Amino acid sequence: MNKQALIENTIQTLNQLPAEKVDEVRDFAEYLLSKLDDSIISEGVQLLSSSSSAFNYLNDEEDLYTVNDLKEKYK
């Protein structure tokens, strides 16, 4: 089923529901949309920070700790 057919089918189903259930469906749809927006923003921030040279100075830093400094090693 394509997107338009799914939307039309969902609208028909929503028309059969009582108002309070339609409100719940709307709330859930808004929640899903906000998760999608958050994901897009997060991916954008990751892309910007990975392509940025702002933290390149950290590559020149000496390592403060080595594996020998560990008290316990986990496998």
CHARMM internal coordinates of N, CA and C (Angstrom, degrees):
IC EDIT
DIST 1 N 1 CA 1.4527
DIST 1 CA 1 C 1.5347
ANGL 1 N 1 CA 1 C 108.35
DIST 1 C 2 N 1.3259
ANGL 1 CA 1 C 2 N 116.55
DIHE 1 N 1 CA 1 C 2 N 134.24
DIST 2 N 2 CA 1.4579
ANGL 1 C 2 N 2 CA 119.18
DIHE 1 CA 1 C 2 N 2 CA 179.38
DIST 2 CA 2 C 1.5392
ANGL 2 N 2 CA 2 C 110.48
DIHE 1 C 2 N 2 CA 2 C -81.23
DIST 2 C 3 N 1.2988
ANGL 2 CA 2 C 3 N 115.26
DIHE 2 N 2 CA 2 C 3 N 173.71
DIST 3 N 3 CA 1.4684
ANGL 2 C 3 N 3 CA 120.26
DIHE 2 CA 2 C 3 N 3 CA -174.81
DIST 3 CA 3 C 1.5244
ANGL 3 N 3 CA 3 C 111.91
DIHE 2 C 3 N 3 CA 3 C -61.30
DIST 3 C 4 N 1.3156
ANGL 3 CA 3 C 4 N 116.93
DIHE 3 N 3 CA 3 C 4 N -44.33
DIST 4 N 4 CA 1.4675
ANGL 3 C 4 N 4 CA 119.89
DIHE 3 CA 3 C 4 N 4 CA -177.82
DIST 4 CA 4 C 1.5261
ANGL 4 N 4 CA 4 C 111.06
DIHE 3 C 4 N 4 CA 4 C -62.79
DIST 4 C 5 N 1.3246
ANGL 4 CA 4 C 5 N 117.17
DIHE 4 N 4 CA 4 C 5 N -40.84
DIST 5 N 5 CA 1.4683
ANGL 4 C 5 N 5 CA 120.96
DIHE 4 CA 4 C 5 N 5 CA 178.82
DIST 5 CA 5 C 1.5283
ANGL 5 N 5 CA 5 C 110.45
DIHE 4 C 5 N 5 CA 5 C -65.27
DIST 5 C 6 N 1.3287
ANGL 5 CA 5 C 6 N 116.69
DIHE 5 N 5 CA 5 C 6 N -39.22
DIST 6 N 6 CA 1.4696
ANGL 5 C 6 N 6 CA 120.53
DIHE 5 CA 5 C 6 N 6 CA 176.86
DIST 6 CA 6 C 1.5228
ANGL 6 N 6 CA 6 C 111.51
DIHE 5 C 6 N 6 CA 6 C -62.53
DIST 6 C 7 N 1.3240
ANGL 6 CA 6 C 7 N 115.76
DIHE 6 N 6 CA 6 C 7 N -41.86
DIST 7 N 7 CA 1.4678
ANGL 6 C 7 N 7 CA 120.20
DIHE 6 CA 6 C 7 N 7 CA 179.87
DIST 7 CA 7 C 1.5292
ANGL 7 N 7 CA 7 C 110.05
DIHE 6 C 7 N 7 CA 7 C -63.97
DIST 7 C 8 N 1.3157
ANGL 7 CA 7 C 8 N 116.28
DIHE 7 N 7 CA 7 C 8 N -45.76
DIST 8 N 8 CA 1.4661
ANGL 7 C 8 N 8 CA 119.94
DIHE 7 CA 7 C 8 N 8 CA -179.70
DIST 8 CA 8 C 1.5275
ANGL 8 N 8 CA 8 C 111.25
DIHE 7 C 8 N 8 CA 8 C -63.33
DIST 8 C 9 N 1.3311
ANGL 8 CA 8 C 9 N 116.82
DIHE 8 N 8 CA 8 C 9 N -41.02
DIST 9 N 9 CA 1.4581
ANGL 8 C 9 N 9 CA 121.51
DIHE 8 CA 8 C 9 N 9 CA 177.67
DIST 9 CA 9 C 1.5302
ANGL 9 N 9 CA 9 C 110.43
DIHE 8 C 9 N 9 CA 9 C -63.38
DIST 9 C 10 N 1.3194
ANGL 9 CA 9 C 10 N 116.70
DIHE 9 N 9 CA 9 C 10 N -41.61
DIST 10 N 10 CA 1.4667
ANGL 9 C 10 N 10 CA 121.48
DIHE 9 CA 9 C 10 N 10 CA 179.26
DIST 10 CA 10 C 1.5271
ANGL 10 N 10 CA 10 C 110.74
DIHE 9 C 10 N 10 CA 10 C -65.26
DIST 10 C 11 N 1.3165
ANGL 10 CA 10 C 11 N 117.06
DIHE 10 N 10 CA 10 C 11 N -40.36
DIST 11 N 11 CA 1.4710
ANGL 10 C 11 N 11 CA 120.65
DIHE 10 CA 10 C 11 N 11 CA 178.68
DIST 11 CA 11 C 1.5256
ANGL 11 N 11 CA 11 C 110.37
DIHE 10 C 11 N 11 CA 11 C -63.28
DIST 11 C 12 N 1.3182
ANGL 11 CA 11 C 12 N 117.10
DIHE 11 N 11 CA 11 C 12 N -41.47
DIST 12 N 12 CA 1.4615
ANGL 11 C 12 N 12 CA 120.02
DIHE 11 CA 11 C 12 N 12 CA 177.27
DIST 12 CA 12 C 1.5294
ANGL 12 N 12 CA 12 C 110.90
DIHE 11 C 12 N 12 CA 12 C -61.67
DIST 12 C 13 N 1.3193
ANGL 12 CA 12 C 13 N 116.30
DIHE 12 N 12 CA 12 C 13 N -41.32
DIST 13 N 13 CA 1.4657
ANGL 12 C 13 N 13 CA 120.57
DIHE 12 CA 12 C 13 N 13 CA 178.37
DIST 13 CA 13 C 1.5216
ANGL 13 N 13 CA 13 C 110.92
DIHE 12 C 13 N 13 CA 13 C -66.19
DIST 13 C 14 N 1.3341
ANGL 13 CA 13 C 14 N 116.81
DIHE 13 N 13 CA 13 C 14 N -42.36
DIST 14 N 14 CA 1.4642
ANGL 13 C 14 N 14 CA 121.21
DIHE 13 CA 13 C 14 N 14 CA 179.74
DIST 14 CA 14 C 1.5257
ANGL 14 N 14 CA 14 C 111.17
DIHE 13 C 14 N 14 CA 14 C -62.42
DIST 14 C 15 N 1.3128
ANGL 14 CA 14 C 15 N 117.17
DIHE 14 N 14 CA 14 C 15 N -36.94
DIST 15 N 15 CA 1.4645
ANGL 14 C 15 N 15 CA 121.12
DIHE 14 CA 14 C 15 N 15 CA 179.33
DIST 15 CA 15 C 1.5227
ANGL 15 N 15 CA 15 C 112.49
DIHE 14 C 15 N 15 CA 15 C -63.10
DIST 15 C 16 N 1.3127
ANGL 15 CA 15 C 16 N 116.73
DIHE 15 N 15 CA 15 C 16 N -21.84
DIST 16 N 16 CA 1.4617
ANGL 15 C 16 N 16 CA 121.16
DIHE 15 CA 15 C 16 N 16 CA -179.95
DIST 16 CA 16 C 1.5253
ANGL 16 N 16 CA 16 C 112.56
DIHE 15 C 16 N 16 CA 16 C -89.00
DIST 16 C 17 N 1.3136
ANGL 16 CA 16 C 17 N 117.20
DIHE 16 N 16 CA 16 C 17 N -13.28
DIST 17 N 17 CA 1.4660
ANGL 16 C 17 N 17 CA 121.17
DIHE 16 CA 16 C 17 N 17 CA -177.35
DIST 17 CA 17 C 1.5205
ANGL 17 N 17 CA 17 C 111.71
DIHE 16 C 17 N 17 CA 17 C -86.06
DIST 17 C 18 N 1.3485
ANGL 17 CA 17 C 18 N 116.96
DIHE 17 N 17 CA 17 C 18 N 153.29
DIST 18 N 18 CA 1.4655
ANGL 17 C 18 N 18 CA 119.23
DIHE 17 CA 17 C 18 N 18 CA 172.37
DIST 18 CA 18 C 1.5331
ANGL 18 N 18 CA 18 C 110.26
DIHE 17 C 18 N 18 CA 18 C -69.42
DIST 18 C 19 N 1.3192
ANGL 18 CA 18 C 19 N 116.25
DIHE 18 N 18 CA 18 C 19 N 160.64
DIST 19 N 19 CA 1.4769
ANGL 18 C 19 N 19 CA 122.52
DIHE 18 CA 18 C 19 N 19 CA -173.51
DIST 19 CA 19 C 1.5216
ANGL 19 N 19 CA 19 C 112.42
DIHE 18 C 19 N 19 CA 19 C -56.74
DIST 19 C 20 N 1.3371
ANGL 19 CA 19 C 20 N 117.92
DIHE 19 N 19 CA 19 C 20 N -40.99
DIST 20 N 20 CA 1.4786
ANGL 19 C 20 N 20 CA 119.23
DIHE 19 CA 19 C 20 N 20 CA -177.21
DIST 20 CA 20 C 1.5303
ANGL 20 N 20 CA 20 C 111.19
DIHE 19 C 20 N 20 CA 20 C -66.84
DIST 20 C 21 N 1.3270
ANGL 20 CA 20 C 21 N 117.66
DIHE 20 N 20 CA 20 C 21 N -31.60
DIST 21 N 21 CA 1.4704
ANGL 20 C 21 N 21 CA 120.20
DIHE 20 CA 20 C 21 N 21 CA 177.72
DIST 21 CA 21 C 1.5269
ANGL 21 N 21 CA 21 C 110.67
DIHE 20 C 21 N 21 CA 21 C -74.11
DIST 21 C 22 N 1.3170
ANGL 21 CA 21 C 22 N 116.71
DIHE 21 N 21 CA 21 C 22 N -35.34
DIST 22 N 22 CA 1.4647
ANGL 21 C 22 N 22 CA 120.31
DIHE 21 CA 21 C 22 N 22 CA 175.94
DIST 22 CA 22 C 1.5293
ANGL 22 N 22 CA 22 C 109.35
DIHE 21 C 22 N 22 CA 22 C -63.47
DIST 22 C 23 N 1.3215
ANGL 22 CA 22 C 23 N 116.52
DIHE 22 N 22 CA 22 C 23 N -38.21
DIST 23 N 23 CA 1.4649
ANGL 22 C 23 N 23 CA 121.51
DIHE 22 CA 22 C 23 N 23 CA 177.39
DIST 23 CA 23 C 1.5291
ANGL 23 N 23 CA 23 C 110.68
DIHE 22 C 23 N 23 CA 23 C -62.44
DIST 23 C 24 N 1.3253
ANGL 23 CA 23 C 24 N 116.90
DIHE 23 N 23 CA 23 C 24 N -40.60
DIST 24 N 24 CA 1.4667
ANGL 23 C 24 N 24 CA 120.96
DIHE 23 CA 23 C 24 N 24 CA 177.72
DIST 24 CA 24 C 1.5290
ANGL 24 N 24 CA 24 C 110.75
DIHE 23 C 24 N 24 CA 24 C -64.09
DIST 24 C 25 N 1.3259
ANGL 24 CA 24 C 25 N 116.73
DIHE 24 N 24 CA 24 C 25 N -41.84
DIST 25 N 25 CA 1.4588
ANGL 24 C 25 N 25 CA 120.94
DIHE 24 CA 24 C 25 N 25 CA 178.87
DIST 25 CA 25 C 1.5287
ANGL 25 N 25 CA 25 C 110.09
DIHE 24 C 25 N 25 CA 25 C -63.42
DIST 25 C 26 N 1.3393
ANGL 25 CA 25 C 26 N 116.46
DIHE 25 N 25 CA 25 C 26 N -41.97
DIST 26 N 26 CA 1.4663
ANGL 25 C 26 N 26 CA 120.19
DIHE 25 CA 25 C 26 N 26 CA 177.85
DIST 26 CA 26 C 1.5194
ANGL 26 N 26 CA 26 C 110.79
DIHE 25 C 26 N 26 CA 26 C -61.49
DIST 26 C 27 N 1.3415
ANGL 26 CA 26 C 27 N 116.81
DIHE 26 N 26 CA 26 C 27 N -45.10
DIST 27 N 27 CA 1.4635
ANGL 26 C 27 N 27 CA 120.72
DIHE 26 CA 26 C 27 N 27 CA 178.30
DIST 27 CA 27 C 1.5256
ANGL 27 N 27 CA 27 C 111.25
DIHE 26 C 27 N 27 CA 27 C -58.57
DIST 27 C 28 N 1.3367
ANGL 27 CA 27 C 28 N 115.86
DIHE 27 N 27 CA 27 C 28 N -43.35
DIST 28 N 28 CA 1.4610
ANGL 27 C 28 N 28 CA 119.92
DIHE 27 CA 27 C 28 N 28 CA 179.91
DIST 28 CA 28 C 1.5224
ANGL 28 N 28 CA 28 C 111.03
DIHE 27 C 28 N 28 CA 28 C -65.44
DIST 28 C 29 N 1.3223
ANGL 28 CA 28 C 29 N 117.28
DIHE 28 N 28 CA 28 C 29 N -41.48
DIST 29 N 29 CA 1.4682
ANGL 28 C 29 N 29 CA 120.65
DIHE 28 CA 28 C 29 N 29 CA 178.92
DIST 29 CA 29 C 1.5309
ANGL 29 N 29 CA 29 C 110.43
DIHE 28 C 29 N 29 CA 29 C -63.21
DIST 29 C 30 N 1.3323
ANGL 29 CA 29 C 30 N 117.37
DIHE 29 N 29 CA 29 C 30 N -40.33
DIST 30 N 30 CA 1.4697
ANGL 29 C 30 N 30 CA 120.58
DIHE 29 CA 29 C 30 N 30 CA 177.19
DIST 30 CA 30 C 1.5265
ANGL 30 N 30 CA 30 C 111.03
DIHE 29 C 30 N 30 CA 30 C -65.47
DIST 30 C 31 N 1.3373
ANGL 30 CA 30 C 31 N 116.75
DIHE 30 N 30 CA 30 C 31 N -36.66
DIST 31 N 31 CA 1.4585
ANGL 30 C 31 N 31 CA 120.86
DIHE 30 CA 30 C 31 N 31 CA 177.08
DIST 31 CA 31 C 1.5349
ANGL 31 N 31 CA 31 C 109.99
DIHE 30 C 31 N 31 CA 31 C -63.05
DIST 31 C 32 N 1.3312
ANGL 31 CA 31 C 32 N 116.66
DIHE 31 N 31 CA 31 C 32 N -46.52
DIST 32 N 32 CA 1.4633
ANGL 31 C 32 N 32 CA 120.26
DIHE 31 CA 31 C 32 N 32 CA 178.81
DIST 32 CA 32 C 1.5243
ANGL 32 N 32 CA 32 C 111.55
DIHE 31 C 32 N 32 CA 32 C -61.03
DIST 32 C 33 N 1.3176
ANGL 32 CA 32 C 33 N 116.24
DIHE 32 N 32 CA 32 C 33 N -39.82
DIST 33 N 33 CA 1.4569
ANGL 32 C 33 N 33 CA 120.70
DIHE 32 CA 32 C 33 N 33 CA 178.92
DIST 33 CA 33 C 1.5260
ANGL 33 N 33 CA 33 C 111.18
DIHE 32 C 33 N 33 CA 33 C -65.36
DIST 33 C 34 N 1.3289
ANGL 33 CA 33 C 34 N 117.13
DIHE 33 N 33 CA 33 C 34 N -40.40
DIST 34 N 34 CA 1.4654
ANGL 33 C 34 N 34 CA 119.75
DIHE 33 CA 33 C 34 N 34 CA 179.43
DIST 34 CA 34 C 1.5226
ANGL 34 N 34 CA 34 C 110.76
DIHE 33 C 34 N 34 CA 34 C -67.22
DIST 34 C 35 N 1.3466
ANGL 34 CA 34 C 35 N 117.80
DIHE 34 N 34 CA 34 C 35 N -35.69
DIST 35 N 35 CA 1.4653
ANGL 34 C 35 N 35 CA 120.47
DIHE 34 CA 34 C 35 N 35 CA 175.99
DIST 35 CA 35 C 1.5190
ANGL 35 N 35 CA 35 C 110.29
DIHE 34 C 35 N 35 CA 35 C -64.01
DIST 35 C 36 N 1.3195
ANGL 35 CA 35 C 36 N 116.62
DIHE 35 N 35 CA 35 C 36 N -40.09
DIST 36 N 36 CA 1.4576
ANGL 35 C 36 N 36 CA 120.94
DIHE 35 CA 35 C 36 N 36 CA 178.41
DIST 36 CA 36 C 1.5235
ANGL 36 N 36 CA 36 C 110.47
DIHE 35 C 36 N 36 CA 36 C -64.41
DIST 36 C 37 N 1.3374
ANGL 36 CA 36 C 37 N 116.63
DIHE 36 N 36 CA 36 C 37 N -44.22
DIST 37 N 37 CA 1.4656
ANGL 36 C 37 N 37 CA 120.86
DIHE 36 CA 36 C 37 N 37 CA 177.52
DIST 37 CA 37 C 1.5268
ANGL 37 N 37 CA 37 C 110.76
DIHE 36 C 37 N 37 CA 37 C -60.32
DIST 37 C 38 N 1.3332
ANGL 37 CA 37 C 38 N 116.71
DIHE 37 N 37 CA 37 C 38 N -44.54
DIST 38 N 38 CA 1.4639
ANGL 37 C 38 N 38 CA 121.03
DIHE 37 CA 37 C 38 N 38 CA 179.36
DIST 38 CA 38 C 1.5221
ANGL 38 N 38 CA 38 C 110.97
DIHE 37 C 38 N 38 CA 38 C -61.29
DIST 38 C 39 N 1.3230
ANGL 38 CA 38 C 39 N 116.54
DIHE 38 N 38 CA 38 C 39 N -40.45
DIST 39 N 39 CA 1.4613
ANGL 38 C 39 N 39 CA 121.07
DIHE 38 CA 38 C 39 N 39 CA 179.98
DIST 39 CA 39 C 1.5268
ANGL 39 N 39 CA 39 C 110.69
DIHE 38 C 39 N 39 CA 39 C -65.09
DIST 39 C 40 N 1.3200
ANGL 39 CA 39 C 40 N 116.75
DIHE 39 N 39 CA 39 C 40 N -43.03
DIST 40 N 40 CA 1.4658
ANGL 39 C 40 N 40 CA 120.92
DIHE 39 CA 39 C 40 N 40 CA 179.60
DIST 40 CA 40 C 1.5224
ANGL 40 N 40 CA 40 C 110.37
DIHE 39 C 40 N 40 CA 40 C -63.95
DIST 40 C 41 N 1.3311
ANGL 40 CA 40 C 41 N 116.78
DIHE 40 N 40 CA 40 C 41 N -42.43
DIST 41 N 41 CA 1.4657
ANGL 40 C 41 N 41 CA 120.86
DIHE 40 CA 40 C 41 N 41 CA 179.18
DIST 41 CA 41 C 1.5218
ANGL 41 N 41 CA 41 C 110.27
DIHE 40 C 41 N 41 CA 41 C -64.86
DIST 41 C 42 N 1.3211
ANGL 41 CA 41 C 42 N 116.94
DIHE 41 N 41 CA 41 C 42 N -43.98
DIST 42 N 42 CA 1.4615
ANGL 41 C 42 N 42 CA 121.51
DIHE 41 CA 41 C 42 N 42 CA -179.65
DIST 42 CA 42 C 1.5247
ANGL 42 N 42 CA 42 C 111.33
DIHE 41 C 42 N 42 CA 42 C -62.04
DIST 42 C 43 N 1.3222
ANGL 42 CA 42 C 43 N 116.80
DIHE 42 N 42 CA 42 C 43 N -43.74
DIST 43 N 43 CA 1.4632
ANGL 42 C 43 N 43 CA 120.41
DIHE 42 CA 42 C 43 N 43 CA 178.09
DIST 43 CA 43 C 1.5287
ANGL 43 N 43 CA 43 C 111.03
DIHE 42 C 43 N 43 CA 43 C -63.50
DIST 43 C 44 N 1.3247
ANGL 43 CA 43 C 44 N 116.31
DIHE 43 N 43 CA 43 C 44 N -38.40
DIST 44 N 44 CA 1.4678
ANGL 43 C 44 N 44 CA 120.25
DIHE 43 CA 43 C 44 N 44 CA 178.09
DIST 44 CA 44 C 1.5133
ANGL 44 N 44 CA 44 C 111.95
DIHE 43 C 44 N 44 CA 44 C -64.46
DIST 44 C 45 N 1.3220
ANGL 44 CA 44 C 45 N 116.78
DIHE 44 N 44 CA 44 C 45 N -42.14
DIST 45 N 45 CA 1.4630
ANGL 44 C 45 N 45 CA 121.10
DIHE 44 CA 44 C 45 N 45 CA 178.79
DIST 45 CA 45 C 1.5241
ANGL 45 N 45 CA 45 C 109.70
DIHE 44 C 45 N 45 CA 45 C -64.66
DIST 45 C 46 N 1.3268
ANGL 45 CA 45 C 46 N 117.10
DIHE 45 N 45 CA 45 C 46 N -42.77
DIST 46 N 46 CA 1.4625
ANGL 45 C 46 N 46 CA 120.37
DIHE 45 CA 45 C 46 N 46 CA 178.73
DIST 46 CA 46 C 1.5220
ANGL 46 N 46 CA 46 C 111.15
DIHE 45 C 46 N 46 CA 46 C -62.29
DIST 46 C 47 N 1.3112
ANGL 46 CA 46 C 47 N 116.46
DIHE 46 N 46 CA 46 C 47 N -41.76
DIST 47 N 47 CA 1.4605
ANGL 46 C 47 N 47 CA 120.17
DIHE 46 CA 46 C 47 N 47 CA 179.02
DIST 47 CA 47 C 1.5219
ANGL 47 N 47 CA 47 C 111.18
DIHE 46 C 47 N 47 CA 47 C -63.85
DIST 47 C 48 N 1.3309
ANGL 47 CA 47 C 48 N 116.38
DIHE 47 N 47 CA 47 C 48 N -44.89
DIST 48 N 48 CA 1.4615
ANGL 47 C 48 N 48 CA 119.98
DIHE 47 CA 47 C 48 N 48 CA 179.33
DIST 48 CA 48 C 1.5214
ANGL 48 N 48 CA 48 C 111.99
DIHE 47 C 48 N 48 CA 48 C -63.00
DIST 48 C 49 N 1.3247
ANGL 48 CA 48 C 49 N 117.01
DIHE 48 N 48 CA 48 C 49 N -44.02
DIST 49 N 49 CA 1.4621
ANGL 48 C 49 N 49 CA 119.71
DIHE 48 CA 48 C 49 N 49 CA -177.33
DIST 49 CA 49 C 1.5260
ANGL 49 N 49 CA 49 C 111.83
DIHE 48 C 49 N 49 CA 49 C -70.89
DIST 49 C 50 N 1.3332
ANGL 49 CA 49 C 50 N 117.30
DIHE 49 N 49 CA 49 C 50 N -32.68
DIST 50 N 50 CA 1.4606
ANGL 49 C 50 N 50 CA 118.83
DIHE 49 CA 49 C 50 N 50 CA -179.96
DIST 50 CA 50 C 1.5279
ANGL 50 N 50 CA 50 C 111.77
DIHE 49 C 50 N 50 CA 50 C -74.07
DIST 50 C 51 N 1.3187
ANGL 50 CA 50 C 51 N 116.91
DIHE 50 N 50 CA 50 C 51 N -29.43
DIST 51 N 51 CA 1.4662
ANGL 50 C 51 N 51 CA 119.44
DIHE 50 CA 50 C 51 N 51 CA 179.99
DIST 51 CA 51 C 1.5313
ANGL 51 N 51 CA 51 C 112.36
DIHE 50 C 51 N 51 CA 51 C -91.26
DIST 51 C 52 N 1.3117
ANGL 51 CA 51 C 52 N 116.39
DIHE 51 N 51 CA 51 C 52 N -5.25
DIST 52 N 52 CA 1.4582
ANGL 51 C 52 N 52 CA 120.90
DIHE 51 CA 51 C 52 N 52 CA -178.85
DIST 52 CA 52 C 1.5253
ANGL 52 N 52 CA 52 C 110.26
DIHE 51 C 52 N 52 CA 52 C -83.46
DIST 52 C 53 N 1.3015
ANGL 52 CA 52 C 53 N 115.81
DIHE 52 N 52 CA 52 C 53 N 152.73
DIST 53 N 53 CA 1.4683
ANGL 52 C 53 N 53 CA 120.26
DIHE 52 CA 52 C 53 N 53 CA 176.84
DIST 53 CA 53 C 1.5244
ANGL 53 N 53 CA 53 C 111.24
DIHE 52 C 53 N 53 CA 53 C -101.13
DIST 53 C 54 N 1.3157
ANGL 53 CA 53 C 54 N 116.90
DIHE 53 N 53 CA 53 C 54 N 12.69
DIST 54 N 54 CA 1.4628
ANGL 53 C 54 N 54 CA 120.98
DIHE 53 CA 53 C 54 N 54 CA -176.00
DIST 54 CA 54 C 1.5239
ANGL 54 N 54 CA 54 C 113.02
DIHE 53 C 54 N 54 CA 54 C -62.11
DIST 54 C 55 N 1.3328
ANGL 54 CA 54 C 55 N 117.35
DIHE 54 N 54 CA 54 C 55 N -30.49
DIST 55 N 55 CA 1.4627
ANGL 54 C 55 N 55 CA 119.93
DIHE 54 CA 54 C 55 N 55 CA -176.80
DIST 55 CA 55 C 1.5283
ANGL 55 N 55 CA 55 C 112.32
DIHE 54 C 55 N 55 CA 55 C -106.89
DIST 55 C 56 N 1.2972
ANGL 55 CA 55 C 56 N 117.65
DIHE 55 N 55 CA 55 C 56 N 14.01
DIST 56 N 56 CA 1.4666
ANGL 55 C 56 N 56 CA 120.27
DIHE 55 CA 55 C 56 N 56 CA 179.95
DIST 56 CA 56 C 1.5250
ANGL 56 N 56 CA 56 C 112.61
DIHE 55 C 56 N 56 CA 56 C -62.12
DIST 56 C 57 N 1.3092
ANGL 56 CA 56 C 57 N 117.63
DIHE 56 N 56 CA 56 C 57 N -26.04
DIST 57 N 57 CA 1.4614
ANGL 56 C 57 N 57 CA 120.26
DIHE 56 CA 56 C 57 N 57 CA 179.66
DIST 57 CA 57 C 1.5336
ANGL 57 N 57 CA 57 C 111.27
DIHE 56 C 57 N 57 CA 57 C -61.68
DIST 57 C 58 N 1.3113
ANGL 57 CA 57 C 58 N 117.41
DIHE 57 N 57 CA 57 C 58 N -23.73
DIST 58 N 58 CA 1.4578
ANGL 57 C 58 N 58 CA 120.26
DIHE 57 CA 57 C 58 N 58 CA 179.53
DIST 58 CA 58 C 1.5263
ANGL 58 N 58 CA 58 C 112.12
DIHE 57 C 58 N 58 CA 58 C -69.11
DIST 58 C 59 N 1.3141
ANGL 58 CA 58 C 59 N 117.09
DIHE 58 N 58 CA 58 C 59 N -23.11
DIST 59 N 59 CA 1.4636
ANGL 58 C 59 N 59 CA 120.20
DIHE 58 CA 58 C 59 N 59 CA 178.02
DIST 59 CA 59 C 1.5131
ANGL 59 N 59 CA 59 C 112.09
DIHE 58 C 59 N 59 CA 59 C -67.21
DIST 59 C 60 N 1.3287
ANGL 59 CA 59 C 60 N 116.98
DIHE 59 N 59 CA 59 C 60 N -24.94
DIST 60 N 60 CA 1.4618
ANGL 59 C 60 N 60 CA 121.48
DIHE 59 CA 59 C 60 N 60 CA -179.01
DIST 60 CA 60 C 1.5235
ANGL 60 N 60 CA 60 C 112.31
DIHE 59 C 60 N 60 CA 60 C -88.90
DIST 60 C 61 N 1.3162
ANGL 60 CA 60 C 61 N 117.42
DIHE 60 N 60 CA 60 C 61 N -8.37
DIST 61 N 61 CA 1.4683
ANGL 60 C 61 N 61 CA 121.58
DIHE 60 CA 60 C 61 N 61 CA -178.84
DIST 61 CA 61 C 1.5154
ANGL 61 N 61 CA 61 C 110.78
DIHE 60 C 61 N 61 CA 61 C -72.64
DIST 61 C 62 N 1.3262
ANGL 61 CA 61 C 62 N 115.16
DIHE 61 N 61 CA 61 C 62 N 144.09
DIST 62 N 62 CA 1.4549
ANGL 61 C 62 N 62 CA 121.04
DIHE 61 CA 61 C 62 N 62 CA 174.12
DIST 62 CA 62 C 1.5166
ANGL 62 N 62 CA 62 C 109.49
DIHE 61 C 62 N 62 CA 62 C -73.88
DIST 62 C 63 N 1.3238
ANGL 62 CA 62 C 63 N 117.32
DIHE 62 N 62 CA 62 C 63 N 145.55
DIST 63 N 63 CA 1.4548
ANGL 62 C 63 N 63 CA 120.08
DIHE 62 CA 62 C 63 N 63 CA 175.24
DIST 63 CA 63 C 1.5182
ANGL 63 N 63 CA 63 C 109.08
DIHE 62 C 63 N 63 CA 63 C -69.21
DIST 63 C 64 N 1.3301
ANGL 63 CA 63 C 64 N 116.77
DIHE 63 N 63 CA 63 C 64 N 130.17
DIST 64 N 64 CA 1.4486
ANGL 63 C 64 N 64 CA 120.81
DIHE 63 CA 63 C 64 N 64 CA -179.88
DIST 64 CA 64 C 1.5214
ANGL 64 N 64 CA 64 C 112.20
DIHE 63 C 64 N 64 CA 64 C -77.91
DIST 64 C 65 N 1.3191
ANGL 64 CA 64 C 65 N 115.95
DIHE 64 N 64 CA 64 C 65 N -31.38
DIST 65 N 65 CA 1.4572
ANGL 64 C 65 N 65 CA 120.68
DIHE 64 CA 64 C 65 N 65 CA -176.46
DIST 65 CA 65 C 1.5174
ANGL 65 N 65 CA 65 C 109.93
DIHE 64 C 65 N 65 CA 65 C -129.99
DIST 65 C 66 N 1.3254
ANGL 65 CA 65 C 66 N 114.49
DIHE 65 N 65 CA 65 C 66 N 153.00
DIST 66 N 66 CA 1.4596
ANGL 65 C 66 N 66 CA 120.84
DIHE 65 CA 65 C 66 N 66 CA 175.02
DIST 66 CA 66 C 1.5167
ANGL 66 N 66 CA 66 C 108.99
DIHE 65 C 66 N 66 CA 66 C -122.67
DIST 66 C 67 N 1.3032
ANGL 66 CA 66 C 67 N 116.46
DIHE 66 N 66 CA 66 C 67 N 176.98
DIST 67 N 67 CA 1.4605
ANGL 66 C 67 N 67 CA 121.10
DIHE 66 CA 66 C 67 N 67 CA 178.08
DIST 67 CA 67 C 1.5217
ANGL 67 N 67 CA 67 C 110.25
DIHE 66 C 67 N 67 CA 67 C -61.96
DIST 67 C 68 N 1.3113
ANGL 67 CA 67 C 68 N 117.63
DIHE 67 N 67 CA 67 C 68 N -29.54
DIST 68 N 68 CA 1.4705
ANGL 67 C 68 N 68 CA 121.67
DIHE 67 CA 67 C 68 N 68 CA -179.96
DIST 68 CA 68 C 1.5260
ANGL 68 N 68 CA 68 C 112.19
DIHE 67 C 68 N 68 CA 68 C -66.86
DIST 68 C 69 N 1.3147
ANGL 68 CA 68 C 69 N 118.01
DIHE 68 N 68 CA 68 C 69 N -20.00
DIST 69 N 69 CA 1.4601
ANGL 68 C 69 N 69 CA 121.76
DIHE 68 CA 68 C 69 N 69 CA 179.51
DIST 69 CA 69 C 1.5320
ANGL 69 N 69 CA 69 C 112.92
DIHE 68 C 69 N 69 CA 69 C -79.45
DIST 69 C 70 N 1.3139
ANGL 69 CA 69 C 70 N 116.88
DIHE 69 N 69 CA 69 C 70 N -11.58
DIST 70 N 70 CA 1.4570
ANGL 69 C 70 N 70 CA 120.10
DIHE 69 CA 69 C 70 N 70 CA -178.28
DIST 70 CA 70 C 1.5193
ANGL 70 N 70 CA 70 C 111.04
DIHE 69 C 70 N 70 CA 70 C -70.79
DIST 70 C 71 N 1.3142
ANGL 70 CA 70 C 71 N 116.18
DIHE 70 N 70 CA 70 C 71 N 138.71
DIST 71 N 71 CA 1.4619
ANGL 70 C 71 N 71 CA 120.83
DIHE 70 CA 70 C 71 N 71 CA 175.32
DIST 71 CA 71 C 1.5208
ANGL 71 N 71 CA 71 C 109.97
DIHE 70 C 71 N 71 CA 71 C -84.70
DIST 71 C 72 N 1.3362
ANGL 71 CA 71 C 72 N 116.60
DIHE 71 N 71 CA 71 C 72 N -36.06
DIST 72 N 72 CA 1.4618
ANGL 71 C 72 N 72 CA 121.50
DIHE 71 CA 71 C 72 N 72 CA 178.42
DIST 72 CA 72 C 1.5188
ANGL 72 N 72 CA 72 C 108.24
DIHE 71 C 72 N 72 CA 72 C -132.85
DIST 72 C 73 N 1.3105
ANGL 72 CA 72 C 73 N 115.56
DIHE 72 N 72 CA 72 C 73 N 143.26
DIST 73 N 73 CA 1.4621
ANGL 72 C 73 N 73 CA 120.69
DIHE 72 CA 72 C 73 N 73 CA 177.23
DIST 73 CA 73 C 1.5225
ANGL 73 N 73 CA 73 C 108.30
DIHE 72 C 73 N 73 CA 73 C -115.02
DIST 73 C 74 N 1.3041
ANGL 73 CA 73 C 74 N 116.70
DIHE 73 N 73 CA 73 C 74 N 132.21
DIST 74 N 74 CA 1.4574
ANGL 73 C 74 N 74 CA 122.76
DIHE 73 CA 73 C 74 N 74 CA 180.00
DIST 74 CA 74 C 1.5172
ANGL 74 N 74 CA 74 C 108.89
DIHE 73 C 74 N 74 CA 74 C -106.67
DIST 74 C 75 N 1.3014
ANGL 74 CA 74 C 75 N 114.55
DIHE 74 N 74 CA 74 C 75 N 142.01
DIST 75 N 75 CA 1.4670
ANGL 74 C 75 N 75 CA 119.36
DIHE 74 CA 74 C 75 N 75 CA 178.90
DIST 75 CA 75 C 1.4865
ANGL 75 N 75 CA 75 C 111.32
DIHE 74 C 75 N 75 CA 75 C -93.72
END
COOR INIT
IC SEED 1 N 1 CA 1 C
IC BUILD
